[in-house]
Amino acid sequence: MNKYILLIINILLSIVPILSQDTDLPSSFDNKSDFEFRGYISNMQSVMFTDVQDEWITDNLFHNRLNFFWYYDKNLSATLQLRNRFMYGQSIKLNPDFAGSIDNEENFLDLSLNLFNENSFFFNTAIDRLYLQYTLGKLVFTAGRQRINWGQTLVWNPNDVFNVQNFFDFDYVEKPGSDAIRIQYYPDYTSNLELAAKLDQDNRLTAAMYYRFNHWSYDFQFLSGILAEDDVFGGFGWAGDIKGAGFRGEASYFHPLENTADTSGQFISSVSLDYTFSNSFYALFEGLYNMQPEGIKMEGFYEYYQGNLDVKKLSFSELNFLMQISYPFTPLLNMSLTGIFFPDVEGYYVGPTITYSLKNNAELSFVSQIFNGEFPDPLSDNNEKTTLFFGFLRYKFNF
């Protein structure tokens, strides 16, 4: 019975702000804006196949996000954010563990629940932000599930030791958070010092110190700590520009705690260059070097495509090269194209996207993702040349 009550509450919380769009209700409960409530609802139809003449796997996903913000005063605030996903289709039929992988919680607290899990559909609700924040002068204290984003480059982030983003998961723009305690100190407007620590589902500790400052019109950052009680690490990054083009980079080195005297460490780095021309044409170039230690093999394509990534395993390939271009053909229509080359698997990725704004708070998107490469076959120990096509048609409404 509890799951039905939770389902009804989620539906009501989703419907109320939509109904209020045509009224004069404010976005908060009073004029002081001490409480805010916003989110979105989307519906996405997807298709996947390896050959256009073979069988197509089709699915449909309803995705709803609810964001609550409470401001007691200028110093104390709290946030609760959750996402609801109702999915039905062939992927669930073909993979009995599909819904279980969605409900797999990697954080210390299990805040994800499959309210329903049947042969052809599931309904999952998950809290991905839940924290209390207190500001005391130049100090900011945050406790709870939060996103700690230390990355500088736009696609691959070796400095994001707490919660790595997955570039291919475009429908989850907020990205995952961590159950952590975080202290931030801001000596001035251009620098800050941070201490953060989190526990994962296996009670393993990740803790780090981070320092950022500005010099020569560049932001520089340094970090160090321990990762999941397995590795010590150190990293650095920068962000600036070269004649108007954004120039960013970051690198991290991880070394096993149990073998500090040997050479079994892992170095990962990314560098990006992006530029927006006067006609709003945008271009991004980014490269990643993800050193692959001996004995570590890619388990399969979906290890990197679905779910949260590991900061030590950011891509299929040791070397990766990305180029992305986008252009707003009209104020309402934007088109982009992304290409990635994966030399180590003799493969590539091509991702065209078309987005059309229907009105201020609604948009229609078409996204295609095409992968080609020598990926491991889950039924054997061999790599097979595979082409995978994913297509998505999404309507999204923000409230």
CORTA-V257118 format. One record per residue. N is the residue number from 0. PHI is phi in whole degrees, -180 to 180 (NA if undefined). OMEGA is omega as a letter, one per 20 degrees, with the letter a starting at -180 (999 if undefined). D_FIRST is the distance of its C-alpha to the first C-alpha in Angstrom with 1 decimal. Layout:
# CORTA-V257118
<<N/PHI/OMEGA/D_FIRST> <N/PHI/OMEGA/D_FIRST>>
This chain:
# CORTA-V257118
<<0/NA/a/0.0> <1/-60/a/3.8> <2/-68/r/5.5> <3/-71/r/5.3> <4/-63/r/6.5> <5/-64/r/8.9> <6/-64/a/10.0> <7/-63/r/11.0> <8/-62/r/12.7> <9/-63/r/14.6> <10/-65/r/15.7> <11/-63/r/17.0> <12/-65/r/18.8> <13/-79/a/20.4> <14/-78/a/21.6> <15/-54/a/23.1> <16/-67/r/25.9> <17/-69/r/26.8> <18/-64/a/27.3> <19/-82/a/29.3> <20/-65/a/31.8> <21/-98/r/33.9> <22/-115/r/34.0> <23/-99/a/36.0> <24/-67/r/33.1> <25/-73/r/34.0> <26/-75/r/32.1> <27/-126/a/31.4> <28/-80/r/30.5> <29/-151/a/34.1> <30/-69/r/37.6> <31/-79/a/37.7> <32/55/r/35.1> <33/-81/r/33.3> <34/-140/r/30.0> <35/-128/a/29.7> <36/-143/r/27.0> <37/-153/a/27.7> <38/171/r/26.6> <39/-159/r/26.9> <40/-131/r/25.3> <41/-138/r/27.0> <42/-128/a/27.1> <43/-131/r/29.1> <44/-94/a/30.4> <45/-130/r/31.9> <46/-141/r/34.3> <47/-140/r/35.7> <48/-157/r/38.7> <49/-99/r/41.7> <50/-145/a/44.1> <51/-60/r/44.0> <52/-89/r/45.2> <53/-89/a/42.5> <54/-67/r/38.8> <55/-96/r/36.8> <56/-102/a/33.2> <57/-117/r/31.3> <58/-143/r/27.9> <59/-136/a/26.3> <60/-128/r/24.4> <61/-97/a/22.8> <62/-125/a/23.1> <63/-126/r/22.0> <64/-122/r/23.2> <65/-125/a/22.5> <66/-117/r/25.2> <67/-115/r/25.3> <68/-129/a/28.6> <69/-123/a/29.5> <70/-120/r/33.2> <71/-69/r/34.0> <72/-156/a/37.6> <73/-70/a/39.9> <74/-104/a/39.2> <75/-117/r/35.5> <76/-147/r/32.7> <77/-143/a/29.2> <78/-137/r/27.3> <79/-131/r/23.7> <80/-135/a/23.5> <81/-140/r/20.7> <82/-128/r/20.7> <83/-116/a/18.3> <84/-133/r/19.5> <85/-114/a/18.7> <86/-131/r/21.2> <87/-138/r/22.3> <88/149/a/25.6> <89/-76/r/28.0> <90/-59/a/27.7> <91/-73/r/24.2> <92/-65/a/25.7> <93/-78/a/28.8> <94/-126/a/27.2> <95/-62/a/24.3> <96/-93/a/24.2> <97/-61/a/24.1> <98/-64/r/20.4> <99/-64/r/20.8> <100/-68/r/23.9> <101/-68/a/22.0> <102/-85/a/19.5> <103/-71/a/22.5> <104/-98/a/22.9> <105/-96/a/26.5> <106/-91/a/26.3> <107/-62/r/26.2> <108/-95/r/22.7> <109/-91/a/19.8> <110/-113/r/18.4> <111/-119/a/17.4> <112/-145/r/14.1> <113/-85/a/13.7> <114/-66/r/10.4> <115/-137/r/11.9> <116/-148/a/15.0> <117/-114/a/16.8> <118/-65/a/20.5> <119/-121/a/21.5> <120/-154/r/19.1> <121/-150/r/16.8> <122/-130/a/15.1> <123/-119/r/15.8> <124/-124/a/15.7> <125/-146/r/18.3> <126/-94/r/20.2> <127/-111/r/23.8> <128/-141/r/25.5> <129/-160/a/24.8> <130/-148/r/28.0> <131/-115/a/30.2> <132/-129/a/33.9> <133/-131/a/36.9> <134/-110/r/40.4> <135/-132/a/43.4> <136/65/a/46.7> <137/-92/a/47.1> <138/-106/r/44.1> <139/-128/r/40.5> <140/-109/r/37.8> <141/-132/a/34.4> <142/-133/r/31.6> <143/129/a/28.3> <144/-77/a/27.3> <145/-147/r/30.2> <146/-99/r/32.5> <147/-109/a/35.9> <148/-108/r/38.2> <149/-106/a/41.7> <150/-75/r/42.7> <151/-114/r/45.8> <152/-75/a/46.1> <153/-98/a/44.0> <154/-122/a/42.7> <155/-114/a/42.9> <156/-130/r/42.6> <157/-64/r/44.0> <158/-87/a/43.7> <159/-84/a/39.9> <160/-79/a/39.2> <161/-94/a/35.8> <162/-155/a/34.0> <163/-82/r/35.9> <164/-86/r/35.3> <165/-107/a/35.2> <166/-59/a/37.7> <167/-79/r/36.4> <168/-87/a/32.8> <169/-71/a/34.0> <170/-78/a/30.6> <171/-112/a/29.5> <172/-72/a/32.2> <173/-75/a/30.7> <174/69/a/30.9> <175/-72/r/29.1> <176/-120/a/29.2> <177/-128/r/29.8> <178/-82/a/28.5> <179/-144/r/31.9> <180/-115/a/34.3> <181/-139/r/37.1> <182/-121/r/40.3> <183/-120/r/42.5> <184/-126/a/46.0> <185/-115/r/48.0> <186/-63/r/51.8> <187/-154/a/52.6> <188/-74/a/51.4> <189/-113/a/52.3> <190/-146/r/51.0> <191/-159/r/48.0> <192/-120/a/47.2> <193/-131/r/43.7> <194/-126/a/42.2> <195/-144/r/38.7> <196/-150/r/36.7> <197/-141/r/33.4> <198/-118/r/31.5> <199/-101/a/29.9> <200/-65/r/27.2> <201/-100/r/30.0> <202/63/r/31.0> <203/-89/a/34.2> <204/-92/r/36.0> <205/-119/a/37.5> <206/-139/a/39.8> <207/-155/r/42.5> <208/-116/a/45.0> <209/-136/r/45.9> <210/-135/r/48.9> <211/-127/r/49.8> <212/-150/a/53.0> <213/-116/r/55.2> <214/-154/a/58.8> <215/57/a/61.0> <216/65/r/58.4> <217/-119/r/56.0> <218/-92/r/52.7> <219/-114/r/52.9> <220/-142/r/50.2> <221/-135/r/50.2> <222/-148/r/47.4> <223/-160/r/47.1> <224/167/r/44.7> <225/-121/a/42.8> <226/-116/r/40.2> <227/50/r/37.4> <228/59/r/40.0> <229/-107/a/41.8> <230/-132/r/44.2> <231/-97/a/46.3> <232/-146/r/46.9> <233/-143/a/49.0> <234/-154/r/49.0> <235/-149/r/50.6> <236/-160/r/50.3> <237/-152/r/52.1> <238/-151/r/51.7> <239/-164/r/54.6> <240/-148/r/56.7> <241/-125/a/59.8> <242/52/r/61.7> <243/91/r/58.5> <244/-94/r/56.4> <245/-67/a/53.5> <246/-127/a/54.2> <247/-132/r/51.4> <248/-167/r/50.9> <249/-159/a/49.2> <250/-152/r/49.6> <251/-142/r/48.1> <252/-125/a/49.4> <253/-116/r/47.2> <254/-136/a/48.7> <255/-59/r/47.2> <256/-66/a/47.2> <257/-80/a/48.5> <258/-132/a/51.4> <259/-68/a/52.8> <260/-91/a/56.3> <261/-95/a/55.9> <262/-113/a/55.6> <263/-92/a/52.1> <264/-73/a/50.9> <265/-133/a/49.2> <266/-110/r/50.4> <267/-135/r/48.4> <268/-148/r/49.7> <269/-140/r/49.2> <270/-138/a/51.6> <271/-136/r/51.1> <272/-138/r/53.4> <273/-137/a/52.2> <274/-149/r/54.2> <275/-110/a/53.7> <276/-79/a/56.8> <277/-63/r/58.2> <278/-92/r/56.9> <279/77/r/53.3> <280/-70/a/53.4> <281/-120/r/51.5> <282/-135/a/52.1> <283/-132/r/50.5> <284/-124/r/51.8> <285/-147/r/50.0> <286/-126/a/50.8> <287/-132/r/48.9> <288/-113/a/50.3> <289/-117/a/47.7> <290/-54/a/49.6> <291/-105/r/48.3> <292/-63/r/49.0> <293/-62/r/50.4> <294/86/r/47.9> <295/-101/a/45.0> <296/-121/r/44.3> <297/-70/a/41.9> <298/-77/a/39.2> <299/172/a/38.6> <300/-59/a/38.4> <301/-73/r/34.6> <302/-60/a/35.0> <303/-102/a/36.6> <304/-83/a/35.0> <305/-107/r/31.3> <306/78/a/29.5> <307/-81/r/31.1> <308/-91/r/34.7> <309/-97/a/36.7> <310/-60/r/39.5> <311/-89/r/41.9> <312/-134/a/40.9> <313/-93/a/41.0> <314/-157/r/42.4> <315/-64/a/43.4> <316/-119/r/47.0> <317/-69/r/49.2> <318/-106/a/51.0> <319/-145/a/49.2> <320/-132/a/50.8> <321/-122/r/49.0> <322/-136/r/50.4> <323/-135/r/48.5> <324/-130/r/49.9> <325/-149/a/48.5> <326/-154/r/50.1> <327/-84/a/49.1> <328/-67/r/51.0> <329/-142/r/50.1> <330/-59/a/48.2> <331/-104/a/45.2> <332/-117/r/45.7> <333/-126/r/45.5> <334/-130/r/46.1> <335/-141/r/46.0> <336/-143/r/46.9> <337/-119/r/46.2> <338/-131/r/48.0> <339/-131/r/47.7> <340/-109/r/50.1> <341/-114/a/49.0> <342/-59/a/52.4> <343/-69/r/51.1> <344/-110/a/49.1> <345/50/a/51.6> <346/-137/a/49.0> <347/-154/r/48.0> <348/-131/r/45.2> <349/-129/a/45.7> <350/-137/r/43.2> <351/-82/r/44.2> <352/-137/r/42.0> <353/-124/a/42.5> <354/-126/r/40.7> <355/-123/a/41.3> <356/-85/a/40.4> <357/-78/r/39.4> <358/-162/a/39.3> <359/-58/a/38.9> <360/-121/r/35.1> <361/-145/r/34.7> <362/-148/r/36.2> <363/-120/a/36.5> <364/-130/r/37.2> <365/-120/a/38.4> <366/-127/r/38.4> <367/-123/r/40.0> <368/-131/a/40.1> <369/-121/r/42.6> <370/-116/r/43.1> <371/-141/r/46.0> <372/172/r/47.0> <373/-92/a/47.4> <374/-100/r/43.9> <375/-60/r/43.0> <376/-87/a/42.0> <377/-63/a/38.8> <378/-95/r/40.3> <379/-150/r/43.7> <380/-95/a/45.5> <381/-102/r/47.3> <382/-94/a/47.0> <383/-123/r/47.1> <384/-69/a/48.1> <385/-134/r/45.1> <386/-120/a/44.5> <387/-122/r/41.0> <388/-118/r/40.3> <389/-122/r/37.2> <390/-128/a/37.0> <391/-135/r/34.6> <392/-122/a/34.5> <393/-127/r/32.4> <394/-109/a/31.9> <395/-131/a/30.8> <396/-123/r/30.3> <397/-99/r/30.5> <398/-132/999/29.5>>
